[in-house]
């Protein structure tokens, strides 16, 4: 009960413009104020050595204090207390907060970008592929593309293959992507589907586009069951481009698959399709499909070097 009262008292002090307990040392010569009125006392040397923004600010002429007992002026920033705390923990060498939510890391990344702090950005980048964050690969992809993290963007694009990008719940995240990042992701999903579609028309699969004959008796055969199964496979790839559900349970349980495996020649009663071979080749085709976007282009165009004068 006493601990709860002390926590409530501390929260009340912070909400009334008090100092954050981790950043209240009198040794600090700079006071930063969050937008929710929490104060952080830090050393200007720390800010100058870890932030290009503060380094540039302190390179400008500063008003000199006439006495050592004059309190430093408070610099109010746009970030809230939680974001500012996480940022300052990283640059001050304190234990970092739990970075297991995009609602935590995105404000920190925005602040680190704003204040030109590569240290916090590198910490977040090292932890951004942890399992809690991989559960939302589309959001991870958006962050990686925004900050030019090529390896993370390619890995995230692979994890998005379990998603249907046309689902309405993904629209807000997709709207945050740049044009190139958006097109690259849609191209990956589209390429997997269309490549498999074309491959299913090549040997050893049967060609259902014209008249074909039974390999056993030579009579004409209508391969409509294979044509219907191909359609179901492509629709499954459209909704889940990873293709892991095509072979199992798809080719084992879909009504179109069962109809295909049970199809027989009406003349000689021979089974038209080799189920084992067909499933194996389809699985191999899916495994050979591209799994990531192409490498990201450099953030800036390469400089054009002057050509040497010809003799």
C-alpha positions in Angstrom: 0.0 0.0 0.0 2.8 2.4 0.9 4.6 1.5 -2.4 1.5 2.3 -4.3 1.1 5.6 -2.5 4.7 6.5 -3.3 4.3 5.6 -7.0 1.1 7.7 -7.1 3.0 10.6 -5.4 5.8 10.3 -8.0 3.4 10.3 -10.9 1.6 13.3 -9.4 4.9 15.2 -9.1 5.8 14.3 -12.7 2.5 15.5 -14.0 2.9 18.8 -12.2 6.2 19.5 -13.9 8.6 17.6 -11.6 12.0 16.1 -12.6 12.1 12.5 -13.8 13.8 10.5 -11.1 16.5 9.1 -13.4 17.3 12.6 -14.7 17.3 14.9 -11.7 20.9 15.1 -10.7 22.1 18.6 -9.9 25.3 18.0 -12.0 23.4 18.3 -15.2 23.6 21.7 -16.8 20.7 21.4 -19.3 17.0 20.8 -18.6 14.8 19.3 -21.2 11.0 19.5 -20.8 8.6 17.1 -22.5 5.3 18.2 -23.9 3.6 16.7 -20.9 5.7 18.9 -18.6 8.2 16.3 -17.2 11.7 17.7 -16.8 15.0 15.9 -17.6 18.3 17.3 -16.3 21.2 16.1 -18.4 24.8 17.1 -19.3 25.2 19.3 -22.3 28.4 17.3 -23.2 26.3 14.2 -23.5 23.9 15.9 -25.9 26.6 17.5 -28.0 28.5 14.2 -28.4 25.4 12.1 -29.2 23.2 14.5 -31.2 24.1 16.4 -34.3 21.1 18.7 -33.7 22.2 19.7 -30.2 25.8 19.9 -31.4 24.8 22.4 -34.0 22.7 24.3 -31.5 25.6 24.7 -29.0 27.9 25.8 -31.8 25.9 29.0 -31.9 26.7 31.9 -29.5 25.2 31.2 -26.1 24.2 33.6 -23.4 26.7 33.4 -20.6 25.4 33.0 -17.0 26.6 35.6 -14.5 26.5 33.2 -11.5 26.9 29.5 -11.0 23.8 29.3 -8.9 21.5 30.5 -11.7 19.3 27.5 -12.8 19.6 26.4 -16.4 16.9 27.5 -18.8 14.4 24.7 -19.7 14.4 23.6 -23.3 10.9 22.3 -24.2 10.7 19.7 -26.9 7.8 18.1 -28.8 8.3 14.6 -27.5 6.3 13.1 -24.5 8.0 11.9 -21.4 8.0 8.2 -22.3 9.7 8.9 -25.7 12.2 11.4 -24.2 13.0 9.0 -21.4 13.8 6.1 -23.8 15.9 8.4 -26.0 17.9 9.8 -23.0 18.4 6.3 -21.5 20.1 5.2 -24.6 22.5 8.2 -25.0 23.3 8.3 -21.3 24.2 4.7 -20.9 21.3 3.7 -18.7 19.3 0.5 -19.0 17.1 0.8 -22.1 13.3 0.4 -21.9 11.5 -2.6 -23.3 11.4 -2.2 -27.0 8.7 -4.8 -27.8 6.0 -2.6 -29.3 5.9 -0.4 -32.4 4.1 2.2 -30.3 7.3 2.5 -28.3 10.0 2.3 -30.9 8.4 4.5 -33.6 8.3 7.7 -31.5 11.9 7.0 -30.4 13.0 6.5 -34.0 11.3 9.7 -35.1 13.0 11.6 -32.2 16.4 10.1 -32.9 16.0 11.1 -36.6 14.9 14.6 -35.7 17.8 15.2 -33.3 20.3 13.3 -35.5 21.1 10.6 -32.9 22.6 7.6 -34.7 23.2 5.7 -31.4 19.5 5.2 -30.5 18.7 4.3 -34.1 21.4 1.6 -34.1 20.1 0.2 -30.9 16.5 0.0 -32.2 17.7 -1.5 -35.4 19.6 -4.3 -33.6 16.4 -5.2 -31.7 13.8 -4.6 -34.3 13.8 -8.2 -35.6 13.0 -9.7 -32.2 9.9 -12.0 -32.2 7.4 -9.5 -30.6 8.0 -7.1 -33.5 8.1 -9.8 -36.3 4.5 -10.5 -35.5 3.7 -7.4 -37.5 6.0 -7.7 -40.5 4.3 -5.1 -42.6 4.9 -2.4 -40.0 8.5 -3.6 -39.7 8.8 -3.4 -43.5 7.5 0.2 -43.4 10.1 1.2 -40.7 13.0 -0.6 -42.4 12.2 1.1 -45.8 11.8 4.5 -44.2 15.3 4.4 -42.6 17.0 2.5 -45.4 17.6 -0.7 -43.5 18.1 -3.1 -46.4 18.6 -6.4 -44.6 15.6 -5.8 -42.3 13.4 -4.7 -45.2 14.2 -7.8 -47.2 13.6 -10.0 -44.2 10.3 -8.3 -43.4 9.2 -8.6 -47.0 9.6 -12.4 -46.7 7.4 -12.5 -43.6 4.7 -10.5 -45.3 4.1 -13.4 -47.6 1.6 -14.7 -45.1 -0.5 -11.6 -45.5 -3.1 -10.6 -48.0 -2.1 -7.1 -48.9 -5.5 -6.3 -50.2 -7.1 -6.9 -46.8 -8.6 -3.6 -45.5 -6.8 -3.9 -42.1 -3.4 -3.4 -43.9 -4.4 -0.2 -45.8 -3.2 2.3 -43.0 0.3 0.7 -42.9 0.5 0.5 -46.7 -0.4 4.2 -47.0 2.8 5.1 -45.0 5.1 3.4 -47.5 6.9 5.3 -50.2 6.1 4.6 -53.8 9.2 2.3 -54.5 8.7 0.4 -51.2 5.0 -0.2 -52.0 5.6 -1.3 -55.6 8.4 -3.6 -54.6 6.3 -5.4 -52.1 3.3 -5.8 -54.4 5.6 -6.9 -57.2 7.0 -9.7 -54.9 3.5 -11.0 -54.1 2.4 -10.7 -57.7 5.5 -12.4 -59.1 5.1 -15.4 -56.9 1.5 -15.9 -58.0 2.1 -15.4 -61.7 5.3 -17.4 -61.8 3.5 -20.4 -60.3 0.5 -19.9 -62.6 2.8 -20.1 -65.7 4.8 -23.1 -64.2 1.6 -25.1 -63.8 1.1 -25.1 -67.5 4.6 -26.6 -68.2 5.6 -30.3 -68.1 5.2 -32.5 -66.3 1.8 -30.9 -65.7 -0.9 -31.6 -68.4 -1.8 -28.9 -70.8 -5.5 -28.2 -70.5 -5.7 -25.5 -73.1 -6.8 -27.8 -76.0 -7.8 -31.3 -76.9 -5.6 -33.9 -75.2 -5.7 -37.7 -75.1 -5.3 -40.3 -72.4 -1.7 -41.6 -72.2 -3.0 -45.1 -71.8 -5.8 -45.6 -74.4 -5.5 -42.5 -76.5 -9.1 -41.4 -76.2 -9.9 -37.7 -75.8 -9.8 -36.5 -72.2 -11.3 -33.4 -70.7 -8.9 -32.2 -68.0 -11.4 -29.8 -66.4 -10.6 -31.1 -62.9 -7.0 -30.0 -63.2 -8.1 -26.7 -64.6 -10.3 -26.1 -61.6 -7.6 -27.2 -59.2 -5.1 -24.7 -60.8 -7.6 -21.9 -60.3 -8.0 -22.8 -56.6 -4.2 -22.9 -56.2 -3.7 -19.5 -57.7 -6.5 -18.0 -55.6 -4.8 -19.4 -52.5 -1.5 -17.9 -53.6 -3.3 -14.5 -54.1 -4.5 -14.5 -50.6 -1.4 -16.1 -49.0 1.6 -15.8 -51.3 3.8 -17.9 -49.1 2.1 -20.9 -50.5 2.6 -23.0 -47.4 -1.1 -23.9 -47.3 -1.3 -25.1 -50.9 0.2 -28.5 -50.4 -1.0 -29.0 -46.8 -3.9 -28.9 -46.2 -4.9 -27.6 -49.7 -4.0 -30.5 -52.1 -5.1 -33.0 -49.5 -8.4 -31.5 -48.4 -9.8 -29.1 -51.1 -12.8 -30.5 -52.9 -11.2 -29.5 -56.2 -8.1 -31.5 -55.2 -10.1 -34.6 -54.3 -12.0 -34.4 -57.6 -8.7 -34.1 -59.4 -7.1 -37.1 -57.8 -10.3 -39.2 -58.3 -10.6 -38.3 -62.0 -10.4 -41.2 -64.4 -10.5 -41.8 -68.1 -14.1 -42.7 -69.1 -12.8 -45.2 -71.6 -10.1 -47.2 -69.8 -10.9 -46.2 -66.2 -7.3 -45.2 -65.6 -6.5 -42.5 -63.0 -5.6 -39.3 -64.9 -3.2 -37.7 -62.4 -0.3 -39.0 -60.4 -1.1 -37.4 -57.0 2.3 -38.0 -55.4 4.2 -36.7 -58.4 2.0 -33.7 -58.9 2.1 -32.7 -55.2 5.9 -33.1 -55.1 6.4 -30.9 -58.3 4.0 -28.2 -57.0 5.9 -28.1 -53.7 9.2 -27.8 -55.6 7.8 -25.0 -57.8 6.7 -23.0 -54.7 10.1 -23.5 -53.0 11.8 -22.0 -56.1 9.8 -18.8 -56.1 11.4 -15.5 -55.0 11.1 -14.9 -51.3 12.2 -11.3 -50.8 12.1 -7.9 -52.5 15.1 -6.9 -54.6 17.8 -5.0 -52.7 16.8 -1.4 -51.9 18.3 1.3 -54.0 20.7 3.7 -52.3 19.1 6.6 -50.5 20.8 9.1 -52.7 22.0 8.7 -56.3 25.6 7.9 -56.8 27.7 11.0 -57.7 28.5 11.5 -61.4 32.2 11.5 -61.7 33.7 13.7 -64.4 35.1 11.8 -67.4 38.7 12.1 -68.0 39.6 14.3 -71.0 40.5 12.2 -74.0 44.0 12.7 -75.5 
